[in-house]
Amino acid sequence: METTACPLAGPRLGFEATTPYDDYVRADALTRLALPRTDDPAEMAFLVTSQVMELWFALLVHEWRTAVVLLGRDDLSGALSALRRSLPELAALNAAWQPIARLTPAQFESYRPALGSASGFQSARYRELEFLLGEKSANMIKPHEGTPRAHAELTEALHAPSLYDAALELLHRRGCPLPAEVRERDRTRTHPADPAVEQAWARVYRGADHRLVELGEVLTDIAEGFWRWRSDHLMATRRAMGTRPGSGGSAGVAWLERRAGRLVFPELWTVRADV
């Protein structure tokens, strides 16, 4: 008996206006934001790489803000899901360095004057990401005084609990007590290493609550990934600029060296010698 195969339906090709894909992704608007200022064809890679990193910063801020809220609600499972999602996102942020990681000084200088006084440390989303990781400084909000929305968002983030603050509060509620001076510290300043916090994590790693151990490990993964981003930034800058001053008035490589040498969530690293 002869059968007739049903033809496969093809995609819809006709739309009266924009496509549903563009309505959702806003691809047309997004891809038109890259506007080089020179005729150097290599500038496009630098510009797009910077814009892609801004998108990853925004996504990581979203994930870590979500985790802070869920930790505050004692929803450890939900918080762990958000933190786990952020790990490949952080890896993708780090991979975004690749197109510009091996610039020679001559290649970078061919379009660097177009940057003027622009510098990555002026990124509001990156600053919020640092604040969420507990790296806080009121001085770093000053570049945004001329942009009210960014300044207000960063001021709020400066005073809000960091991801680490939220994790430590959860430990305190779950039987790893922390002293008042740790829990009530000035949240507008970078988290200082504290022996009481290390003792709390030691109790976690020696205990039977594997979910809290998992929290410690995913935070350690985030800390390591962030250290890698800073280290890759340092190396890309060292290759492209050497010891020249940074475009935004910073000391360039020397500035990045100081910051790359720090690990966030310090007690999660020191506790490993004791458990």
Backbone as CSV, one residue per row, in Angstrom:
resi,resn,N_x,N_y,N_z,CA_x,CA_y,CA_z,C_x,C_y,C_z
1,MET,0.849,-1.183,0.000,0.000,0.000,0.000,0.891,1.241,0.000
2,GLU,0.645,2.112,-0.922,1.484,3.294,-1.089,1.026,4.408,-0.146
3,THR,1.996,5.040,0.560,1.651,6.138,1.472,2.293,7.417,0.973
4,THR,1.676,8.518,1.301,2.196,9.826,0.929,2.730,10.527,2.172
5,ALA,3.978,10.872,2.137,4.578,11.543,3.287,4.024,12.954,3.427
6,CYS,3.754,13.337,4.675,3.285,14.699,4.928,4.468,15.658,4.810
7,PRO,4.294,16.709,4.050,5.405,17.662,3.936,5.669,18.350,5.269
8,LEU,6.936,18.562,5.559,7.294,19.263,6.793,6.944,20.734,6.660
9,ALA,6.345,21.257,7.690,5.983,22.671,7.678,7.236,23.532,7.826
10,GLY,7.364,24.527,7.008,8.500,25.424,7.089,8.225,26.562,8.050
11,PRO,9.242,27.320,8.384,9.042,28.443,9.295,8.241,29.549,8.630
12,ARG,7.552,30.317,9.431,6.830,31.470,8.914,7.846,32.515,8.466
13,LEU,7.643,33.034,7.259,8.608,33.967,6.687,8.088,35.391,6.559
14,GLY,6.778,35.561,6.597,6.217,36.887,6.374,5.706,37.538,7.649
15,PHE,6.124,38.767,7.914,5.662,39.524,9.087,5.360,40.947,8.644
16,GLU,4.330,41.528,9.226,3.922,42.871,8.824,4.902,43.941,9.300
17,ALA,5.544,43.692,10.429,6.496,44.676,10.958,7.768,43.953,11.359
18,THR,8.282,44.244,12.531,9.485,43.552,12.992,9.168,42.095,13.315
19,THR,10.196,41.273,13.316,9.986,39.865,13.638,9.781,39.696,15.141
20,PRO,9.043,38.656,15.563,8.911,38.392,16.996,10.262,38.203,17.680
21,TYR,11.233,37.645,16.951,12.569,37.468,17.525,13.182,38.814,17.888
22,ASP,13.100,39.768,16.980,13.688,41.075,17.262,12.897,41.818,18.332
23,ASP,11.586,41.614,18.371,10.784,42.232,19.426,11.244,41.757,20.803
24,TYR,11.635,40.485,20.890,12.040,39.911,22.173,13.502,40.216,22.510
25,VAL,14.406,39.961,21.570,15.841,40.080,21.816,16.341,41.514,21.617
26,ARG,15.617,42.307,20.832,16.047,43.660,20.478,17.397,43.623,19.764
27,ALA,17.544,42.627,18.864,18.828,42.427,18.196,19.216,43.614,17.329
28,ASP,18.249,44.211,16.646,18.580,45.331,15.771,19.149,46.497,16.577
29,ALA,18.493,46.824,17.695,18.984,47.917,18.538,20.344,47.569,19.140
30,LEU,20.483,46.311,19.570,21.715,45.883,20.240,22.913,45.955,19.305
31,THR,22.754,45.447,18.091,23.892,45.379,17.168,24.237,46.730,16.564
32,ARG,23.368,47.705,16.711,23.665,49.052,16.201,24.316,49.943,17.264
33,LEU,24.567,49.389,18.450,25.184,50.177,19.503,26.700,50.262,19.373
34,ALA,27.287,49.387,18.581,28.741,49.400,18.394,29.096,50.432,17.330
35,LEU,29.578,51.588,17.763,29.881,52.698,16.859,31.346,53.106,17.031
36,PRO,32.245,52.503,16.254,33.666,52.850,16.365,33.898,54.330,16.080
37,ARG,34.954,54.881,16.673,35.277,56.299,16.495,36.462,56.527,15.561
38,THR,37.077,55.439,15.106,38.209,55.566,14.190,37.953,54.682,12.971
39,ASP,38.845,54.766,12.004,38.775,53.905,10.817,39.537,52.604,11.006
40,ASP,40.142,52.418,12.160,40.911,51.195,12.409,39.939,50.018,12.548
41,PRO,40.041,49.006,11.697,39.090,47.887,11.766,39.179,47.091,13.058
42,ALA,40.305,47.174,13.774,40.455,46.413,15.018,39.696,47.052,16.175
43,GLU,39.306,48.318,16.047,38.594,48.969,17.148,37.263,48.288,17.422
44,MET,36.631,47.738,16.384,35.322,47.092,16.546,35.407,45.942,17.543
45,ALA,36.484,45.167,17.508,36.632,44.047,18.437,36.734,44.549,19.866
46,PHE,37.467,45.642,20.081,37.605,46.205,21.422,36.259,46.717,21.924
47,LEU,35.538,47.406,21.062,34.259,47.995,21.450,33.219,46.918,21.747
48,VAL,33.089,45.940,20.863,32.103,44.874,21.064,32.456,44.037,22.282
49,THR,33.735,43.732,22.481,34.152,42.984,23.669,33.741,43.719,24.939
50,SER,33.944,45.032,24.974,33.561,45.817,26.143,32.050,45.778,26.356
51,GLN,31.280,45.863,25.283,29.829,45.842,25.400,29.324,44.465,25.834
52,VAL,29.936,43.414,25.312,29.559,42.058,25.721,29.825,41.868,27.213
53,MET,30.959,42.371,27.695,31.250,42.260,29.121,30.198,42.990,29.960
54,GLU,29.732,44.133,29.489,28.686,44.850,30.220,27.426,43.999,30.364
55,LEU,27.082,43.257,29.321,25.906,42.372,29.385,26.126,41.250,30.393
56,TRP,27.330,40.683,30.420,27.623,39.631,31.404,27.623,40.202,32.816
57,PHE,28.154,41.422,32.997,28.093,42.057,34.320,26.638,42.147,34.781
58,ALA,25.766,42.616,33.894,24.359,42.800,34.250,23.708,41.476,34.626
59,LEU,24.031,40.414,33.888,23.447,39.111,34.190,23.948,38.580,35.531
60,LEU,25.235,38.725,35.797,25.785,38.257,37.074,25.198,39.052,38.243
61,VAL,25.041,40.351,38.074,24.391,41.157,39.114,22.990,40.628,39.378
62,HIS,22.268,40.305,38.315,20.910,39.755,38.465,20.929,38.443,39.257
63,GLU,21.842,37.540,38.915,21.901,36.234,39.585,22.267,36.401,41.062
64,TRP,23.239,37.246,41.340,23.713,37.383,42.720,22.742,38.185,43.574
65,ARG,22.044,39.146,42.972,20.974,39.825,43.704,19.878,38.827,44.068
66,THR,19.529,37.979,43.118,18.516,36.946,43.366,18.938,36.058,44.518
67,ALA,20.207,35.652,44.521,20.713,34.783,45.588,20.656,35.480,46.940
68,VAL,20.974,36.774,46.990,20.905,37.527,48.252,19.490,37.499,48.812
69,VAL,18.513,37.752,47.953,17.110,37.751,48.397,16.710,36.371,48.912
70,LEU,17.068,35.319,48.179,16.671,33.966,48.564,17.376,33.504,49.831
71,LEU,18.633,33.874,49.997,19.326,33.546,51.246,18.642,34.229,52.422
72,GLY,18.200,35.460,52.225,17.496,36.173,53.281,16.179,35.527,53.655
73,ARG,15.595,34.767,52.713,14.338,34.061,52.970,14.568,32.634,53.461
74,ASP,15.819,32.267,53.694,16.180,30.897,54.070,15.881,29.888,52.971
75,ASP,15.812,30.346,51.740,15.607,29.455,50.599,16.981,29.085,50.041
76,LEU,17.647,28.170,50.720,18.996,27.808,50.318,19.005,27.109,48.966
77,SER,18.006,26.277,48.700,17.955,25.578,47.410,17.851,26.562,46.258
78,GLY,16.957,27.547,46.395,16.809,28.543,45.337,18.068,29.374,45.168
79,ALA,18.695,29.744,46.283,19.921,30.528,46.208,21.041,29.739,45.531
80,LEU,21.154,28.454,45.875,22.184,27.631,45.245,21.947,27.511,43.744
81,SER,20.692,27.429,43.329,20.391,27.361,41.894,20.880,28.618,41.183
82,ALA,20.607,29.792,41.775,21.058,31.047,41.171,22.577,31.122,41.130
83,LEU,23.230,30.706,42.206,24.687,30.762,42.257,25.313,29.786,41.264
84,ARG,24.724,28.599,41.133,25.241,27.636,40.153,25.063,28.165,38.733
85,ARG,23.921,28.809,38.456,23.725,29.390,37.125,24.812,30.409,36.812
86,SER,25.255,31.114,37.834,26.224,32.184,37.592,27.611,31.664,37.230
87,LEU,27.918,30.413,37.530,29.279,29.920,37.281,29.618,29.863,35.794
88,PRO,28.786,29.249,34.929,29.121,29.301,33.494,29.021,30.711,32.931
89,GLU,28.173,31.548,33.530,28.080,32.938,33.087,29.375,33.686,33.404
90,LEU,29.929,33.417,34.581,31.203,34.023,34.962,32.326,33.507,34.065
91,ALA,32.268,32.224,33.722,33.274,31.663,32.808,33.173,32.316,31.432
92,ALA,31.934,32.593,30.986,31.751,33.251,29.692,32.270,34.689,29.731
93,LEU,32.070,35.372,30.864,32.639,36.711,31.029,34.155,36.653,30.893
94,ASN,34.773,35.686,31.546,36.229,35.561,31.472,36.689,35.268,30.043
95,ALA,35.924,34.420,29.341,36.290,34.081,27.953,36.162,35.278,27.022
96,ALA,35.372,36.269,27.422,35.185,37.448,26.572,36.471,38.240,26.381
97,TRP,37.491,37.999,27.234,38.766,38.690,27.050,39.482,38.244,25.780
98,GLN,39.199,37.035,25.299,40.031,36.429,24.256,40.236,37.288,23.006
99,PRO,39.211,37.961,22.473,39.458,38.737,21.246,40.471,39.869,21.398
100,ILE,40.673,40.356,22.632,41.586,41.495,22.825,42.702,41.181,23.816
101,ALA,42.886,39.912,24.137,43.852,39.542,25.178,45.297,39.642,24.715
102,ARG,45.546,39.701,23.404,46.926,39.658,22.900,47.256,40.865,22.029
103,LEU,46.653,42.001,22.358,46.971,43.212,21.614,48.412,43.640,21.885
104,THR,49.111,44.032,20.834,50.423,44.648,21.023,50.216,46.132,21.338
105,PRO,51.216,46.792,21.920,51.070,48.231,22.168,50.737,49.018,20.906
106,ALA,51.340,48.651,19.788,51.075,49.374,18.539,49.628,49.184,18.100
107,GLN,49.119,47.970,18.223,47.730,47.716,17.842,46.763,48.510,18.711
108,PHE,47.010,48.526,20.019,46.117,49.253,20.922,46.203,50.760,20.691
109,GLU,47.416,51.270,20.497,47.595,52.703,20.306,46.975,53.190,19.003
110,SER,46.696,52.276,18.069,46.116,52.706,16.794,44.714,53.277,16.964
111,TYR,44.019,52.894,18.043,42.695,53.483,18.297,42.510,53.961,19.740
112,ARG,43.510,53.784,20.570,43.368,54.195,21.966,43.020,55.680,22.139
113,PRO,43.570,56.601,21.340,43.204,58.007,21.525,41.701,58.266,21.447
114,ALA,40.967,57.406,20.726,39.515,57.592,20.609,38.808,57.355,21.937
115,LEU,39.453,56.639,22.855,38.840,56.398,24.161,38.828,57.655,25.015
116,GLY,39.741,58.572,24.738,39.832,59.769,25.563,40.131,59.391,27.006
117,SER,39.295,59.870,27.933,39.480,59.553,29.351,38.609,58.390,29.802
118,ALA,38.038,57.650,28.853,37.200,56.494,29.194,38.055,55.371,29.759
119,SER,37.530,54.703,30.776,38.257,53.594,31.405,37.252,52.606,31.971
120,GLY,37.645,51.349,32.000,36.751,50.314,32.501,36.334,50.507,33.943
121,PHE,37.170,51.202,34.746,36.792,51.358,36.148,35.584,52.281,36.303
122,GLN,35.171,52.940,35.205,33.988,53.797,35.228,32.694,53.018,34.983
123,SER,32.782,51.716,34.770,31.595,50.905,34.503,30.730,50.771,35.757
124,ALA,29.490,51.253,35.679,28.583,51.172,36.831,28.191,49.738,37.132
125,ARG,27.958,48.932,36.099,27.551,47.543,36.345,28.693,46.743,36.947
126,TYR,29.923,46.988,36.496,31.054,46.292,37.120,31.198,46.703,38.572
127,ARG,30.991,47.989,38.859,31.106,48.446,40.240,30.059,47.776,41.109
128,GLU,28.831,47.629,40.586,27.791,46.961,41.363,28.151,45.499,41.586
129,LEU,28.755,44.877,40.586,29.202,43.493,40.735,30.225,43.388,41.860
130,GLU,31.186,44.292,41.895,32.173,44.290,42.979,31.503,44.487,44.337
131,PHE,30.557,45.413,44.410,29.866,45.662,45.674,29.138,44.409,46.150
132,LEU,28.527,43.677,45.224,27.833,42.442,45.595,28.798,41.397,46.143
133,LEU,30.040,41.450,45.704,31.061,40.515,46.189,31.737,41.013,47.458
134,GLY,31.292,42.158,47.979,31.833,42.670,49.231,33.000,43.604,49.078
135,GLU,33.390,43.920,47.848,34.481,44.863,47.594,33.860,46.250,47.474
136,LYS,33.806,46.990,48.575,33.060,48.243,48.604,33.956,49.436,48.925
137,SER,33.608,50.559,48.291,34.282,51.829,48.562,33.369,52.947,48.100
138,ALA,33.044,53.861,49.002,32.178,54.989,48.639,32.835,55.868,47.576
139,ASN,34.168,55.915,47.566,34.864,56.742,46.576,34.576,56.301,45.146
140,MET,34.329,55.004,44.951,34.141,54.491,43.604,32.775,54.843,43.018
141,ILE,31.923,55.498,43.805,30.643,55.982,43.284,30.807,57.366,42.655
142,LYS,31.860,58.066,43.018,32.034,59.453,42.571,32.001,59.627,41.053
143,PRO,32.583,58.712,40.258,32.533,58.930,38.805,31.111,58.998,38.244
144,HIS,30.119,58.548,39.022,28.753,58.466,38.511,27.839,59.564,39.052
145,GLU,28.425,60.581,39.671,27.611,61.660,40.226,26.834,62.406,39.148
146,GLY,27.331,62.389,37.923,26.645,63.069,36.828,25.558,62.255,36.166
147,THR,25.398,60.995,36.581,24.339,60.128,36.024,23.465,59.661,37.184
148,PRO,22.375,60.380,37.463,21.587,60.150,38.685,21.121,58.713,38.881
149,ARG,20.669,58.044,37.825,20.156,56.685,38.023,21.264,55.737,38.455
150,ALA,22.400,55.774,37.766,23.521,54.898,38.130,24.021,55.233,39.537
151,HIS,24.084,56.515,39.861,24.563,56.924,41.178,23.629,56.420,42.269
152,ALA,22.324,56.503,42.027,21.354,56.030,43.022,21.438,54.516,43.188
153,GLU,21.578,53.797,42.080,21.666,52.336,42.153,22.926,51.903,42.901
154,LEU,24.027,52.570,42.643,25.277,52.204,43.311,25.256,52.592,44.785
155,THR,24.614,53.704,45.104,24.486,54.090,46.510,23.680,53.048,47.272
156,GLU,22.614,52.571,46.647,21.806,51.520,47.277,22.627,50.242,47.443
157,ALA,23.381,49.873,46.404,24.200,48.656,46.471,25.300,48.788,47.508
158,LEU,25.833,49.998,47.687,26.884,50.219,48.672,26.392,49.907,50.083
159,HIS,25.169,50.289,50.385,24.617,50.114,51.729,23.927,48.761,51.924
160,ALA,23.637,48.072,50.845,22.918,46.804,50.930,23.860,45.669,51.337
161,PRO,23.307,44.593,51.914,24.151,43.423,52.219,24.767,42.847,50.952
162,SER,26.009,42.467,51.026,26.649,41.782,49.902,26.194,40.321,49.875
163,LEU,26.582,39.622,48.827,26.305,38.189,48.733,26.920,37.452,49.922
164,TYR,28.125,37.835,50.305,28.797,37.187,51.429,28.093,37.506,52.744
165,ASP,27.642,38.760,52.911,26.874,39.121,54.104,25.652,38.218,54.243
166,ALA,24.935,38.028,53.137,23.722,37.205,53.171,24.049,35.758,53.510
167,ALA,25.179,35.257,52.978,25.580,33.880,53.283,25.944,33.731,54.754
168,LEU,26.653,34.715,55.307,27.046,34.633,56.717,25.839,34.723,57.639
169,GLU,24.857,35.532,57.287,23.635,35.600,58.085,22.914,34.251,58.086
170,LEU,22.941,33.572,56.948,22.326,32.239,56.881,23.066,31.269,57.799
171,LEU,24.393,31.302,57.778,25.169,30.441,58.677,24.795,30.722,60.127
172,HIS,24.675,31.983,60.472,24.341,32.362,61.849,22.992,31.770,62.244
173,ARG,22.020,31.845,61.365,20.686,31.323,61.677,20.668,29.800,61.735
174,ARG,21.625,29.161,61.085,21.631,27.700,61.011,22.668,27.063,61.933
175,GLY,22.996,27.737,62.998,23.801,27.093,64.028,25.275,27.350,63.988
176,CYS,25.712,28.341,63.207,27.125,28.732,63.194,27.193,30.187,63.635
177,PRO,27.079,30.425,64.933,26.908,31.801,65.432,28.087,32.710,65.130
178,LEU,27.746,33.966,64.853,28.740,35.001,64.589,28.540,36.138,65.580
179,PRO,29.610,36.763,66.047,29.478,37.854,67.024,28.828,39.089,66.404
180,ALA,28.306,39.937,67.260,27.601,41.141,66.819,28.500,42.041,65.982
181,GLU,29.793,42.133,66.341,30.668,43.032,65.595,30.855,42.598,64.146
182,VAL,30.647,41.316,63.860,30.687,40.835,62.486,29.361,41.119,61.797
183,ARG,28.271,40.815,62.451,26.945,40.939,61.848,26.503,42.394,61.700
184,GLU,27.034,43.267,62.545,26.605,44.671,62.530,27.690,45.604,62.012
185,ARG,28.644,45.075,61.293,29.744,45.897,60.792,29.231,46.906,59.756
186,ASP,30.063,47.879,59.439,29.744,48.879,58.428,29.733,48.214,57.053
187,ARG,28.560,48.087,56.465,28.431,47.371,55.193,28.875,48.203,53.995
188,THR,29.252,49.449,54.209,29.732,50.273,53.101,31.234,50.114,52.889
189,ARG,31.858,49.251,53.677,33.299,49.033,53.559,33.577,47.586,53.156
190,THR,34.733,47.361,52.554,35.119,46.011,52.138,35.146,45.072,53.336
191,HIS,34.632,43.866,53.133,34.599,42.872,54.210,36.009,42.538,54.660
192,PRO,36.337,42.770,55.938,37.666,42.411,56.425,37.689,40.958,56.893
193,ALA,38.810,40.286,56.710,38.929,38.919,57.206,38.771,38.913,58.723
194,ASP,38.049,37.918,59.238,37.757,37.875,60.669,37.860,36.433,61.162
195,PRO,38.590,36.192,62.251,38.728,34.817,62.765,37.387,34.180,63.111
196,ALA,36.416,34.964,63.574,35.112,34.395,63.930,34.402,33.851,62.702
197,VAL,34.569,34.518,61.564,33.963,34.032,60.324,34.652,32.750,59.874
198,GLU,35.970,32.703,59.996,36.690,31.478,59.647,36.237,30.319,60.534
199,GLN,36.008,30.565,61.812,35.530,29.515,62.715,34.146,29.025,62.311
200,ALA,33.296,29.951,61.853,31.965,29.543,61.404,32.057,28.629,60.189
201,TRP,32.917,28.982,59.239,33.075,28.117,58.070,33.722,26.791,58.447
202,ALA,34.633,26.799,59.413,35.229,25.539,59.865,34.155,24.623,60.437
203,ARG,33.213,25.206,61.160,32.110,24.422,61.712,31.248,23.835,60.591
204,VAL,31.045,24.624,59.533,30.287,24.129,58.381,30.989,22.931,57.756
205,TYR,32.281,23.059,57.484,33.000,22.006,56.764,33.219,20.758,57.608
206,ARG,33.156,20.902,58.921,33.276,19.725,59.791,31.918,19.119,60.116
207,GLY,30.863,19.799,59.741,29.516,19.364,60.110,28.889,18.428,59.099
208,ALA,27.604,18.142,59.345,26.891,17.162,58.523,25.936,17.797,57.530
209,ASP,25.839,19.144,57.531,24.906,19.802,56.614,25.610,20.031,55.276
210,HIS,25.411,19.089,54.375,26.105,19.145,53.092,25.650,20.321,52.241
211,ARG,24.448,20.832,52.492,23.966,21.979,51.720,24.772,23.233,52.068
212,LEU,25.158,23.362,53.327,25.979,24.508,53.702,27.393,24.371,53.139
213,VAL,27.909,23.144,53.105,29.205,22.918,52.457,29.114,23.300,50.983
214,GLU,28.003,22.928,50.357,27.799,23.262,48.947,27.779,24.779,48.755
215,LEU,27.167,25.492,49.696,27.161,26.948,49.633,28.597,27.480,49.699
216,GLY,29.388,26.963,50.621,30.775,27.392,50.724,31.557,27.130,49.450
217,GLU,31.311,25.987,48.829,32.057,25.625,47.620,31.649,26.459,46.412
218,VAL,30.365,26.746,46.264,29.954,27.543,45.099,30.416,28.989,45.269
219,LEU,30.457,29.484,46.509,31.016,30.820,46.734,32.515,30.836,46.439
220,THR,33.200,29.756,46.768,34.629,29.651,46.450,34.836,29.632,44.938
221,ASP,33.962,28.924,44.214,34.040,28.920,42.751,33.874,30.336,42.190
222,ILE,32.934,31.083,42.757,32.706,32.454,42.304,33.931,33.318,42.593
223,ALA,34.484,33.172,43.795,35.675,33.942,44.153,36.831,33.637,43.210
224,GLU,37.003,32.373,42.879,38.087,31.990,41.970,37.842,32.547,40.571
225,GLY,36.600,32.445,40.097,36.282,32.966,38.770,36.501,34.459,38.677
226,PHE,36.131,35.176,39.742,36.330,36.619,39.750,37.815,36.954,39.786
227,TRP,38.602,36.216,40.548,40.047,36.409,40.560,40.626,36.194,39.164
228,ARG,40.117,35.202,38.450,40.614,34.941,37.091,40.286,36.105,36.163
229,TRP,39.078,36.691,36.331,38.728,37.832,35.482,39.690,38.984,35.728
230,ARG,39.954,39.276,36.977,40.892,40.353,37.304,42.292,40.053,36.788
231,SER,42.711,38.806,36.910,44.048,38.431,36.454,44.157,38.544,34.938
232,ASP,43.111,38.111,34.224,43.121,38.229,32.767,43.105,39.694,32.339
233,HIS,42.375,40.520,33.075,42.370,41.963,32.803,43.781,42.535,32.965
234,LEU,44.431,42.143,34.036,45.792,42.606,34.285,46.729,42.206,33.151
235,MET,46.673,40.949,32.724,47.600,40.474,31.702,47.320,41.109,30.351
236,ALA,46.024,41.283,30.006,45.683,41.926,28.734,46.190,43.368,28.723
237,THR,46.060,44.054,29.863,46.516,45.438,29.958,48.033,45.517,29.914
238,ARG,48.688,44.592,30.596,50.158,44.578,30.601,50.696,44.366,29.185
239,ARG,50.062,43.503,28.404,50.520,43.245,27.026,50.276,44.450,26.131
240,ALA,49.129,45.118,26.324,48.753,46.202,25.420,49.369,47.545,25.785
241,MET,49.701,47.746,27.077,50.130,49.070,27.534,51.461,49.100,28.251
242,GLY,51.905,47.964,28.751,53.097,47.992,29.581,52.840,48.791,30.838
243,THR,53.746,49.674,31.186,53.618,50.462,32.416,53.067,51.865,32.156
244,ARG,52.479,52.089,31.002,51.904,53.410,30.719,50.723,53.683,31.647
245,PRO,50.448,54.959,31.925,49.293,55.281,32.775,47.984,54.829,32.127
246,GLY,46.992,54.526,32.959,45.684,54.152,32.456,44.969,55.340,31.845
247,SER,44.039,55.074,30.918,43.366,56.154,30.203,42.467,56.975,31.110
248,GLY,42.017,56.420,32.230,41.139,57.159,33.127,41.875,57.867,34.244
249,GLY,43.200,57.924,34.145,43.974,58.606,35.169,44.531,57.692,36.238
250,SER,44.257,56.383,36.148,44.794,55.448,37.137,46.251,55.137,36.804
251,ALA,46.872,54.362,37.680,48.263,53.967,37.459,48.386,52.803,36.484
252,GLY,47.277,52.400,35.869,47.321,51.329,34.876,47.620,49.981,35.497
253,VAL,48.696,49.345,35.041,49.045,48.008,35.501,49.235,47.962,37.011
254,ALA,49.869,48.979,37.575,50.105,48.987,39.026,48.779,48.974,39.795
255,TRP,47.793,49.710,39.309,46.460,49.727,39.918,45.827,48.342,39.851
256,LEU,45.904,47.714,38.670,45.293,46.398,38.477,46.013,45.324,39.279
257,GLU,47.342,45.446,39.437,48.095,44.472,40.219,47.611,44.438,41.663
258,ARG,47.394,45.605,42.235,46.926,45.651,43.619,45.575,44.969,43.768
259,ARG,44.693,45.176,42.819,43.351,44.616,42.928,43.325,43.128,42.578
260,ALA,44.165,42.724,41.624,44.205,41.317,41.226,44.767,40.428,42.322
261,GLY,45.536,41.010,43.230,46.130,40.214,44.301,45.164,39.857,45.412
262,ARG,43.950,40.409,45.385,42.985,40.161,46.452,41.980,39.099,46.047
263,LEU,41.620,38.251,47.003,40.568,37.263,46.809,39.357,37.673,47.639
264,VAL,38.171,37.631,47.036,36.971,37.903,47.811,36.623,36.676,48.660
265,PHE,35.785,36.874,49.670,35.383,35.832,50.618,36.620,35.213,51.288
266,PRO,37.445,36.021,51.945,38.781,35.559,52.372,38.775,34.348,53.279
267,GLU,37.779,34.230,54.186,37.811,33.112,55.130,37.541,31.767,54.471
268,LEU,36.921,31.777,53.301,36.717,30.524,52.580,38.044,29.971,52.033
269,TRP,39.063,30.805,51.993,40.383,30.351,51.561,41.248,29.972,52.759
270,THR,41.215,30.766,53.812,42.059,30.460,54.970,41.551,29.250,55.752
271,VAL,40.246,28.984,55.702,39.703,27.883,56.481,40.211,26.533,56.004
272,ARG,40.705,26.453,54.781,41.095,25.173,54.195,42.319,24.558,54.852
273,ALA,43.031,25.352,55.593,44.182,24.811,56.322,43.755,24.146,57.648
274,ASP,42.488,24.323,58.031,42.048,23.884,59.361,40.998,22.781,59.314
275,VAL,40.563,22.363,58.136,39.487,21.352,58.076,39.951,20.138,57.294
